[in-house]
């Protein structure tokens, strides 16, 4: 599920110019490639180039990771090898457990610092007051009353064009999964928004958004396992993974250890 949340967060930030996006990134002019040149091939979550000529990296965390300080130092070195601009780093924490990670890496000879923004301890009032629907949805993960957030978001959904309404509804349900209330949000959207999930236009779109998030999560995990075992993937394998259903991706992951080659694993 963390991969699904990861995909959703990235989508929301890349389409938003709202309060939270400006707080983390400022005025974004570009999203540079963030695949770092290293034998371990780490990938930073979000890297933005701002109008001021700075780089801002945001790592998305849904659980406490004791290795986070070293990871941030590792990212810093890798990104600086690629880009000469000043780099500012933030960890955005949205986990259910209390934050226990530190905002620095320290050793007898090195100290590296970065910022941690704990979304769960953030006052959501400014987000709820924003005209940007992504801000309204982010408020669900703050200290704001979830009932109030739902009222604001459901009212905003009614004002959006059809295509944007579909995306906003699906991401709101996915964000609810972080708090374990996605089923409740689905039910409330059904009851209060003219059976939104059963609507012939919006219902399939929401379900498609949830399925797409699951597909991207499963394909990401599978690619990492295949890279580790077989090395760089050929174009035909990438194409087959991209077009596979969640059920097929899950089956391939389970069968990976029993197949000696890509060809036998990813057969038609």
N, C-alpha and C positions, 0 to 999 in steps of 0.2 A: 504493500500500500504506500510506502514512503516514496517509491518511484512515481506512483500516480499523483501524489501530492506535489512532488517535484515538478512534474510536467505542467500541472495546473498553475503553480506559482510562476513558473517561467512565462507561460502564456499571459497571465494577468499583468506581470510587470512590463512585458514587451509591448502590450497594447495600451498601457496606461500612461497618463501624464498627471496623475492625481497626487494627493497629499503624501501618501506613503512612498510612491515612486520618486517624488521630488526629494523627500527626506533622505532616501537611500542613495539616489543617483544624481540628483540635480537635473539639469536640462540635458537630456541625452541626444547626441547627434549620430551615434553609431554603436552597434553591438559587435565588437571584434570577435574573430575566431578565438575560442578559448581552449583548444586542444593543445596541451603543452608538449614541447619537444623533449620527451624523457622516455627511457626504456619502459617505465611503468605506465606511460601514457595516461596521466591523470587528466581529468576534465573539470575545469572550474564551472560552477553553476551559472553565474551571470557575470559578465564583464561589460561595462558600458564606458564609452568615451563621451565626456561631457563637453558642453560648449566652452568651458574654461580651459580645455586642453588637458584635463586630468583623466585618469582611469579609475573607475570605482568597481570593485569586485564584491559581490554578495554571495555568500554561501548559505544555503537553506538547510536548516537542521530541525528535525522533528523528534530527536532524542539526544540525550547527553552523550558526547563522545570524548573520552579522556584523551584521545590522540588529536583532538581538534587544534590545540596550539601548534603542534608540530606540522600538522597539515597546512595551517595558514602560512607558516614560515616557508613550507615547501612551495605552496602556490605563489607566494611573493617572489621567490627566486625564479621560478619558472616563467612567470608573466614578465618580470623585468628583463629576462633574456630575450623575450620577443618584442617588447615595446619599451621605448625610452621615457614615456610620460610618467609623471608622479602617480603613484598607485596608493589608493586608500581602500582598506579592506573592512568589511562588516560581516558578521555572522548574524543572520536573522533566525531567531529561535522561536518555534511555534509548537513545541511539544507539550504533552499533558503533564509531565513531571516537572517539578521545580527546577529552574536552571542551576546547574552545578559546574558548568564549564568556566574556565578562566579566560580573560581577554589578553593573555600574553604568553609567549614562550620564553622560558629563561633557562640558561645553563651557566656554568661558571665563566664562560667567555662570550655569551650571546644573549641579547634580549630583543624580542620582537613583539610589538604591540599592535592590536587591532581593536575594533569596536564590536560589541555584542548588543544587538537590539532585541530585547525580550518582548515579542509581540503580545504574549499573554499578560504582561504587566503594564501594557500601554493603555492610556486613556483613549477610548475610541470615539470621543465626542467630535473631534475635528473630522474624523473619517466619516461619521454618520452625517455630518453637515455638508460634506463634499457633493458636488454635482457629478462626480465621476463614480459610476456604479462599482468599479473595482474597489474604491475606498470603502464604500458602504459594505461590501462583502468582507473585506479585510477586518472590519469591526467585529465580525463574529468571533474572531480569534483573540480579541482584546478583553479588557475587564468589563466591557459593555454588557448590559442585560441582553441575552440571546433573543428574548421575546421582542424587545424593542428593535434589535437589529433585523429580525425577520419582518417586522412591519415596514421598516424603512426600505428594505430590499424588495419586498413584494410590491410595494407601491412604485418603486423605481422601475421594476421589470415591466409594469404595465405601460410605461411611457416610452420604452425602447422600440426601435424598428424590429421587425420579425427576426431577421438573422441575428442581430445582436442580442435580442431577447433570448433566443435559443441558447447562445453561448453563455450568457450570464446565468441563466437558470441552471445549466449543467455544472458550471464551475461552483456555484453556490452550494449545490448538493455535495459536490466532491469535498469542498472545504469543511462541510459539516462532518465528513468522515473523520477528520482529525479529532473532533470532539466526541465521536461516536454517536452522532445524532442525524446521520444522513437519511435513515429511514423515516425519522420524524419530519425532517424537512420535506421529503418527497410527499408524505401524507398531507402536510400543511399546504404545500403548493397545489396538490390535487383539490383540497377542500376550499382554499381561499382564492385560487386563481382560475376558476372555471375549469376545473379538472385539467390542469396544465399538462400533467404527464400523460393523460389520455387524449389530449387534443391532437387531432390528426396532423397538425403541423409541428407543434412544439414537443409533443410526447416522443416521437421518434428521434428528434434532434437531441433531447436530453439523454435518452438511452444511448444514442450514438456517441455522445460526448463521454459518457461513463465508460463505454466499451473501448473508445479510442485511448482513453487514459490507461486502461488495463493493458491494451495491446502495446502501447509505447513502453510501459513498465516491463512487461514480459520480454519484449524484443531487446531492450537495453540490457537486461540481465543475461539473456541468451548470448548476445554479441560478446559480452565480456568473457563468458565461459568459453566460447568458441575461439576467441582471440588467444586466450591463455593456452588452449590445447592445440589449436591448429595454426596459429599465427594469423597474419593479415587475411581477411576474407576476400575471395574473388567477387567480381561484379554479379555473377549469377546467384551466388549465395546471399549477397546483400538484397538483391531484388526479391528472392524467395522469402526471406525473413520479413521484408517490408510489406509484402502482400498477404502474409499468413494471418489467419484468424487467431484470437487469443487461445482457443482450444488447441490449435495446431502448435502454437509456440510453446504452450505448457507441455504438450506431449513430447516435443523435441528436447526440452530441458530434462525431462524425466528419462529419456532414452539416450542422452548424450554419452554416458559412461559405457553403454553397451555397443556403441558403434565405432569402428576403427577409422572412419573417414567422413569428411563432409558429404561426399556423394551418397553414401549409404544412409546417413542421418536425414539429409534434406531431400530425399527422393520424392518424386511426384506422388 
